[in-house]
Amino acid sequence: MLMEADATALAQPTALSAPPSPVEVVKPEPVAQTSVEVQTANVRAALEERLAELRLEYSSLIADMTTEERGLLVPDAGDDVVDIGTKAFNREQEISLANAVRERIDQVERALERLAQGGYGWCEGCAEPIPPARLAVYPSATLCVTCKQVAERR
């Protein structure tokens, strides 16, 4: 639907300005980053920082376990069943903690891959956008809250 001003503008002849000079050098203006690019860069930086922290924590846990396990693998002459059980329990807890950190590293790496491929912020379960509040709290989330609840019930 044309507005009255549009119809008037179309009815009136348009005056052409002077023809452009034959050689006109136009310098491209520096392209400013869009808000999406800035947000992506911020998310990437936050994820990479978190990944570095997790890797440091993981290597520290592994280093502690290997130095402590030297004594745990060889039973002392005075160890009774309770001491051996306590050492085994402590070792299992440390291994479990290291595995949990390793899983978080995998999640952050997966989020970085999705960010590079353009799938970051979309639920892998239902293909709907993940709410920004969830991503702010848990940047490596790959499922929306509903899909995550369904996955945890299984």
C-alpha positions as CSV (number, residue, x, y, z in Angstrom):
1,M,0.0,0.0,0.0
2,L,1.5,3.3,-1.0
3,M,1.2,6.3,1.3
4,E,0.2,9.7,-0.1
5,A,3.8,10.9,0.1
6,D,5.1,7.9,-1.8
7,A,2.6,8.4,-4.5
8,T,3.6,12.1,-4.8
9,A,7.2,11.2,-4.9
10,L,6.7,8.7,-7.7
11,A,4.6,11.1,-9.8
12,Q,7.2,13.9,-9.7
13,P,10.3,13.6,-11.9
14,T,13.5,13.1,-10.2
15,A,16.4,15.4,-10.9
16,L,19.7,13.7,-11.5
17,S,22.8,15.1,-9.9
18,A,26.0,15.6,-11.8
19,P,27.5,12.4,-13.1
20,P,30.2,10.9,-10.9
21,S,33.7,11.5,-11.8
22,P,35.2,8.6,-13.8
23,V,37.8,7.6,-11.2
24,E,36.5,7.9,-7.7
25,V,38.5,6.1,-5.0
26,V,36.3,5.1,-2.1
27,K,38.1,3.9,1.0
28,P,36.2,1.3,2.9
29,E,35.3,2.4,6.4
30,P,36.4,0.1,9.2
31,V,33.7,-2.3,10.0
32,A,32.5,-2.2,13.5
33,Q,31.7,-5.4,15.2
34,T,28.0,-6.1,15.6
35,S,26.6,-6.9,18.9
36,V,26.3,-10.5,18.0
37,E,30.0,-10.7,17.2
38,V,30.8,-9.0,20.5
39,Q,28.6,-11.4,22.4
40,T,30.1,-14.3,20.7
41,A,33.6,-13.1,21.5
42,N,32.7,-12.6,25.1
43,V,31.2,-16.1,25.4
44,R,34.2,-17.6,23.7
45,A,36.6,-15.7,26.0
46,A,34.6,-16.8,29.1
47,L,34.5,-20.5,27.9
48,E,38.2,-20.5,27.1
49,E,39.0,-19.0,30.5
50,R,36.8,-21.7,32.2
51,L,38.5,-24.4,30.1
52,A,41.9,-23.2,31.3
53,E,40.8,-23.2,34.9
54,L,39.4,-26.7,34.6
55,R,42.5,-28.1,32.9
56,L,44.6,-26.6,35.7
57,E,42.4,-28.2,38.3
58,Y,42.4,-31.5,36.5
59,S,46.2,-31.6,36.2
60,S,46.6,-30.7,39.8
61,L,44.2,-33.5,40.9
62,I,46.1,-36.0,38.7
63,A,49.4,-34.9,40.1
64,D,48.2,-35.2,43.6
65,M,46.7,-38.6,43.0
66,T,49.9,-40.0,41.4
67,T,52.1,-38.7,44.2
68,E,49.8,-40.0,46.9
69,E,49.1,-43.3,45.2
70,R,52.7,-44.3,45.4
71,G,52.1,-44.9,49.1
72,L,48.6,-46.2,48.6
73,L,49.4,-48.9,46.2
74,V,51.9,-50.6,48.5
75,P,50.3,-51.7,51.8
76,D,52.2,-50.9,54.9
77,A,53.2,-53.7,57.1
78,G,51.1,-52.3,59.9
79,D,47.9,-51.8,57.8
80,D,44.9,-53.6,58.9
81,V,41.7,-54.2,56.9
82,V,40.2,-50.8,58.0
83,D,43.3,-48.9,56.9
84,I,43.3,-50.6,53.5
85,G,39.6,-49.9,53.1
86,T,40.1,-46.2,54.1
87,K,42.9,-45.8,51.5
88,A,40.8,-47.5,48.8
89,F,37.8,-45.3,49.7
90,N,39.9,-42.1,49.5
91,R,41.4,-43.1,46.2
92,E,38.0,-43.8,44.7
93,Q,36.8,-40.4,45.8
94,E,39.8,-38.7,44.2
95,I,39.3,-40.6,41.0
96,S,35.6,-39.7,41.0
97,L,36.4,-36.0,41.5
98,A,39.0,-36.1,38.6
99,N,36.4,-37.8,36.4
100,A,33.8,-35.1,37.2
101,V,36.3,-32.4,36.3
102,R,37.1,-34.2,33.1
103,E,33.4,-34.3,32.2
104,R,33.2,-30.6,32.7
105,I,36.2,-30.1,30.5
106,D,34.5,-32.1,27.8
107,Q,31.3,-30.0,28.2
108,V,33.2,-26.7,27.8
109,E,35.1,-28.1,24.8
110,R,31.8,-29.2,23.2
111,A,30.3,-25.7,23.8
112,L,33.4,-24.1,22.1
113,E,32.8,-26.5,19.1
114,R,29.2,-25.5,18.9
115,L,30.1,-21.8,19.1
116,A,32.5,-22.3,16.2
117,Q,29.9,-24.2,14.2
118,G,27.1,-21.7,14.9
119,G,25.0,-24.1,17.0
120,Y,25.7,-22.5,20.4
121,G,22.6,-21.4,22.3
122,W,20.3,-23.9,20.6
123,C,19.0,-27.0,22.4
124,E,20.3,-30.3,21.1
125,G,17.1,-32.0,22.2
126,C,14.3,-29.8,20.8
127,A,16.2,-27.3,18.6
128,E,14.7,-24.4,20.4
129,P,16.8,-21.5,21.7
130,I,18.3,-22.0,25.2
131,P,17.2,-19.1,27.4
132,P,19.9,-16.5,27.9
133,A,19.5,-16.7,31.7
134,R,20.5,-20.4,31.6
135,L,23.5,-19.7,29.4
136,A,24.6,-16.9,31.7
137,V,24.6,-19.3,34.6
138,Y,25.8,-22.4,32.8
139,P,27.6,-21.3,29.5
140,S,28.3,-24.9,28.4
141,A,24.7,-25.9,28.4
142,T,23.6,-27.9,25.4
143,L,20.0,-28.6,26.5
144,C,17.2,-26.2,27.5
145,V,15.7,-26.7,31.0
146,T,12.8,-28.9,29.9
147,C,15.0,-31.3,27.9
148,K,17.6,-31.4,30.7
149,Q,14.8,-32.3,33.2
150,V,13.7,-35.1,30.9
151,A,17.2,-36.4,30.4
152,E,17.8,-36.4,34.2
153,R,14.6,-38.4,34.8
154,R,15.9,-41.3,32.7
